[in-house]
Amino acid sequence: MIARKQVDESVVIICPEKVLDNNNAHEMSEAIIQAQSEGYKYIILNLSTLDFMSSAGVGSILGSVESSRGMGGDIILCHASDKIRHIFEILDLCDFLTIVENEEAAMGMCPVRG
């Protein structure tokens, strides 16, 4: 299950559970696509409870980054553990993805909302 919290009309926070792999990557993709279809420009992925992520989990995030950016927004990752951050480093995705330390920093990446 993936938790979701609306911040305002343009920002939503999505929190995956402990594991993001072949068994539930589709849920992450669906949660992101749903948020985009509802008009959220900025999707913050709070990874604080995520302990393991497979290639399917990575793909569920990557598949939607360009569409968010095309809408004038972004997908912002925060609270990634060293283990999860290392996965992005190995895949050379740290320059492509927007990764910040915490939700406060992620909110700071979103333009002032009205």
N, C-alpha and C positions, 0 to 999 in steps of 0.2 A: 504494500500500500504506500502511496505517495501523498504526503500531507501538503496542503496548499493554503496560503494566507494572502489575502488581498491587502495591499498597502494603500493604493489609490486607483484612479482610473487607468493609469499607465504602467503600474508596477505590481507584480505579483511575486511572492516567494514560494518556491517549490522545494520540498525537503524529502529526498528519497530515504528509505530505511537503510539497514545495515549492509545489504548486498544489492548490487546493480549488475545483473548478469543476463544470460540467455532466458532465464525464467521470467524476468520482469522488465527487461529493457523496453519492451513495447509499451508498458505502462508509463515509463518516463517520456517516451516519444509522444504518446497520446496526451499526456498532461501538458507538455510544451505546445503541441499543436492546438490543443483546446484553448490554452491561454492566448496564443497568437490569434486564433479565430475570434476570440472575445475582445480583441483590440489592445491587449497588453503589449506595449512596445518593449518594456524592460522586464526580463524574467531573471530573477535572482535564484540561483540554485544553491541552497544552503546544504553543504555536504558534511556537516558536523557529525552526523550519526553514521556516515558511510564508512564501512570497514574494508569492503572489497568491491572492485569494479573490473569486469571483464571487458574484452574488446567490444562486445555487444553493448555494454553500458556506455562506453566511450562513443560508439556510433550513435546511440540514442540522443546524445547531446550534440555531437557534431552535425548531425543531419538537419538541425534546425537553426544553427548559428547564422548562416547566410540569410535565411528568410527573415530572421529578426532584424538583422542589420539592414536588409532591404526595406524594412518597414520604418527605418530611422531609429531603431532601438538596438538592443544587444541582449545576449545571454551572459550573465555575470556569475561566476562561480566564487563562492566564499567558504571559509572554514574547511578547506581541504587539508586533510592530515598530510604529514610528510609522505606517507605511503601512497596516497592518492595523487599527490602532487608529483611524485616520482614517476608515476605512470604517464602523466602528461609530458614530463621532461624526456623520458625515453622515446616517446612518440613524436618528439619535437613539436609539441602543440602549444607550448607556453607563450610563444609570440603570436599565435593565432587566436587563442582563447583569452578572454578577459578574466583573470584570476586575481582576487584580492583577499586580504586576511579575514575580514569579518563583514557582517551585515551592514554595519555603519559605513564602512568603506564602500561597499557595494551600492548603498543608497547614494553616496556621494558621487558615484559614476552616472547617476541618472540626473538629467537636467532638471532644473526647478520645475515643479509641477504646479498647475493652477488649481 
